[in-house]
């Protein structure tokens, strides 16, 4: 998997804005909306994230791209299109209408439950997990468990930013990680 370029890291630093004390005191929120509004930057991000679903020769090695609610959806859907594979949303509890798997986990500022339709991923399908920020790793670990409950195989996780002062990398274990930027 290719690593991000210095230009992309600079672009992220320039276009991802810090919002202190959101959604609650003590949390430094990473606002990606300026990045999304910049066509060239957004295109570069989608291509860089899609590279995590390709081998060294540029061949697609995943069958599905999973995006984690909510900002992961914005990134994962165009990545799936770039790779020519399906997109699967992992939703917060109560948002999916059919039979689903559910996993509850701890966030850096609370608890949450994620759900995935039981038929969203076929046994043996290789899956690229996409989110905006890797913090404690709880969302990625829960999503990986949901993929495995369907019989899928998590290929890698790709994120815009890794918060290196939190234990996300440790939490996701041996799952390969591509982070386009680090804080």
C-alpha positions as CSV (number, residue, x, y, z in Angstrom):
1,X,0.0,0.0,0.0
2,X,1.3,3.4,-1.0
3,X,1.9,6.0,1.7
4,X,0.6,9.5,1.4
5,X,2.7,12.2,-0.1
6,X,4.1,15.2,1.8
7,X,1.9,17.5,-0.4
8,X,-1.2,15.6,0.7
9,X,-0.2,15.9,4.4
10,X,0.2,19.6,3.9
11,X,-3.2,19.9,2.3
12,X,-4.8,18.1,5.2
13,X,-3.0,20.3,7.7
14,X,-4.3,23.4,5.8
15,X,-7.9,22.3,5.2
16,X,-8.8,20.2,8.3
17,X,-9.8,22.7,11.0
18,X,-9.6,22.2,14.7
19,X,-12.8,22.9,16.7
20,X,-12.1,22.8,20.5
21,X,-14.6,21.4,23.0
22,X,-16.9,19.8,20.4
23,X,-19.0,17.7,20.8
24,X,-18.2,18.0,24.4
25,X,-15.6,19.8,26.6
26,X,-12.1,18.4,26.3
27,X,-12.6,17.0,22.8
28,X,-10.7,18.6,19.9
29,X,-13.0,17.9,16.8
30,X,-11.4,17.7,13.4
31,X,-13.7,19.5,10.9
32,X,-13.2,18.1,7.4
33,X,-15.8,20.2,5.6
34,X,-13.2,22.7,4.2
35,X,-11.4,19.7,2.7
36,X,-14.6,18.3,1.2
37,X,-15.4,21.7,-0.4
38,X,-12.0,21.8,-2.2
39,X,-12.4,19.7,-5.4
40,X,-8.7,19.1,-6.0
41,X,-8.0,18.2,-2.3
42,X,-11.1,15.9,-2.1
43,X,-10.1,14.1,-5.3
44,X,-6.5,13.6,-4.0
45,X,-7.9,12.2,-0.7
46,X,-10.2,9.8,-2.4
47,X,-7.4,8.5,-4.7
48,X,-5.0,8.1,-1.7
49,X,-7.6,6.3,0.3
50,X,-8.4,4.1,-2.7
51,X,-4.8,3.1,-2.9
52,X,-5.2,1.1,0.3
53,X,-7.5,-1.2,-1.7
54,X,-4.9,-1.9,-4.4
55,X,-1.8,-4.0,-4.5
56,X,1.7,-2.7,-5.5
57,X,0.8,-3.1,-9.2
58,X,-2.4,-1.0,-8.8
59,X,-4.8,-4.0,-9.0
60,X,-7.9,-3.8,-6.9
61,X,-7.7,-6.4,-4.1
62,X,-10.9,-5.7,-2.2
63,X,-14.5,-6.6,-2.9
64,X,-16.3,-4.0,-0.8
65,X,-15.6,-0.7,0.9
66,X,-17.1,-0.1,4.3
67,X,-17.7,3.4,5.6
68,X,-18.4,4.2,9.2
69,X,-21.1,6.6,10.2
70,X,-21.2,9.4,9.5
71,X,-18.2,11.1,8.0
72,X,-16.8,7.7,6.8
73,X,-19.7,7.5,4.4
74,X,-18.6,10.7,2.7
75,X,-15.2,9.3,2.1
76,X,-16.0,5.6,1.5
77,X,-18.6,6.0,-1.2
78,X,-16.3,7.7,-3.7
79,X,-13.5,5.4,-2.8
80,X,-15.7,2.4,-3.7
81,X,-16.5,4.1,-7.0
82,X,-12.8,4.7,-7.6
83,X,-12.1,1.0,-7.0
84,X,-15.1,-0.3,-8.9
85,X,-16.5,-2.1,-5.9
86,X,-19.6,-1.9,-3.7
87,X,-20.0,0.5,-0.8
88,X,-21.5,-0.8,2.6
89,X,-22.5,1.6,5.3
90,X,-21.9,0.7,9.0
91,X,-24.7,2.6,10.9
92,X,-25.5,3.7,14.4
93,X,-28.0,1.6,16.2
94,X,-31.6,1.7,14.9
95,X,-30.8,3.1,11.5
96,X,-30.8,-0.1,9.4
97,X,-34.2,-1.6,8.4
98,X,-33.4,-5.2,7.9
99,X,-31.7,-8.1,9.8
100,X,-28.4,-6.8,11.2
101,X,-25.4,-7.6,13.3
102,X,-24.7,-5.2,16.2
103,X,-21.5,-4.4,18.3
104,X,-21.3,-2.1,21.2
105,X,-18.0,-0.4,22.1
106,X,-16.4,2.5,24.0
107,X,-15.6,5.9,22.3
108,X,-13.1,8.4,23.6
109,X,-16.0,10.3,25.0
110,X,-18.8,7.8,25.6
111,X,-20.3,4.5,24.2
112,X,-21.9,3.6,21.0
113,X,-23.4,0.7,19.0
114,X,-22.8,0.0,15.4
115,X,-24.8,-2.2,13.0
116,X,-24.3,-3.8,9.7
117,X,-26.9,-5.7,7.5
118,X,-26.2,-9.4,7.9
119,X,-26.2,-9.9,4.1
120,X,-24.1,-6.8,3.3
121,X,-20.8,-8.7,3.0
122,X,-20.6,-12.2,1.6
123,X,-18.4,-14.8,3.3
124,X,-14.8,-14.5,2.0
125,X,-15.2,-11.0,0.6
126,X,-12.2,-8.7,1.3
127,X,-13.1,-5.4,2.8
128,X,-11.4,-2.0,3.0
129,X,-12.6,0.0,6.1
130,X,-12.7,3.8,5.7
131,X,-13.2,6.5,8.3
132,X,-12.2,10.1,8.8
133,X,-10.2,9.9,12.1
134,X,-8.5,7.0,14.0
135,X,-8.7,8.0,17.6
136,X,-9.0,5.2,20.2
137,X,-9.7,2.6,17.5
138,X,-13.0,1.5,19.0
139,X,-15.1,2.3,15.9
140,X,-12.6,0.5,13.6
141,X,-12.4,-2.6,15.9
142,X,-16.2,-2.8,16.2
143,X,-16.5,-2.5,12.4
144,X,-14.0,-5.2,11.9
145,X,-16.0,-7.5,14.2
146,X,-19.1,-6.7,12.2
147,X,-17.3,-7.6,8.9
148,X,-16.1,-10.9,10.5
149,X,-19.7,-11.7,11.7
150,X,-20.7,-11.6,8.1
151,X,-17.8,-13.9,7.1
152,X,-15.8,-11.1,5.5
153,X,-12.1,-10.4,5.8
154,X,-10.9,-7.0,6.7
155,X,-8.1,-6.1,4.3
156,X,-7.0,-2.8,5.8
157,X,-8.2,0.5,7.3
158,X,-7.6,3.9,5.7
159,X,-8.3,7.2,7.4
160,X,-7.7,10.8,6.8
161,X,-6.0,11.4,10.2
162,X,-4.6,9.3,12.9
163,X,-4.5,10.9,16.4
164,X,-1.2,9.4,17.5
165,X,-1.6,10.5,21.1
166,X,-4.5,8.0,21.5
167,X,-4.1,4.2,21.3
168,X,-6.0,3.6,18.0
169,X,-3.1,1.8,16.3
170,X,-2.8,-0.6,19.3
171,X,-6.6,-1.2,19.4
172,X,-6.8,-2.3,15.8
173,X,-4.0,-4.8,16.2
174,X,-2.6,-6.4,13.1
175,X,-5.0,-4.7,10.7
176,X,-2.9,-2.7,8.2
177,X,-3.4,1.1,8.6
178,X,-3.0,3.9,6.0
179,X,-3.3,7.3,7.6
180,X,-3.0,10.2,5.2
181,X,-2.0,12.5,8.1
182,X,-1.1,12.3,11.7
183,X,-1.7,14.6,14.7
